[in-house]
Every structure is written in C-alpha cells, then in structure tokens.
C-alpha cells in the first residue's frame, strides 16, 4: 500500500473494498500529482488538499 495511503488512513477503520481501491489509487496534494516513486518524500504539514485518484477504465 502506498505510504501516503497508510499515513492518511492510519487508525481509521476501513472496509476491504475501500482498501483495495486506495491501494491502486494515485494521489494528488494541492492539485499536484504525487509521483508514486517519490511519495516517501511528500511531507504533509497540515491544511493541504489531498485527493485519491481512483483507477478508472475507459469505454
């Protein structure tokens, strides 16, 4: 599970379906995409807007 997911949802009771979606989600912080390979470098100080970007399929 990506580090940012663990940080945001630590201590929060999650259901299995939500956990599966979050594990595959990309993330943005203050409208900037977080590079999956560099998420350990993201430091949240408070007040940021953090958004999961769930996987989607085209059609």
Secondary structure by P-SEA (a helix, b strand, c coil): ccaaaaaacccccccaaaaaaaaacccccccccccccccccccccccbbbbbbcccccc
